[in-house]
């Protein structure tokens, strides 16, 4: 979970409780949660489905806008491949952008 703004958070990726490949079906989904209305709304799909990742809100030094970032985790496959990628959701945008790899 990361903060989008004063009233909204975003939940990203994760596993379902299915069996085999079924448990990887929704890893690229995101949901906005409005703390005022107590309602969920579908968010933009991640570029890469992932679980056991981390998320954070960072702030652009110039524009002071919030940017949601997701880092690492495991890829949506049976082999549980570790991810060294990052994705960014700039405030007001409707698609994730690929960030730089964070592990060398």
Order of alpha helices (4+ residues) and beta strands (2+ residues): beta-beta-beta-beta-beta-beta-beta-beta-beta-beta
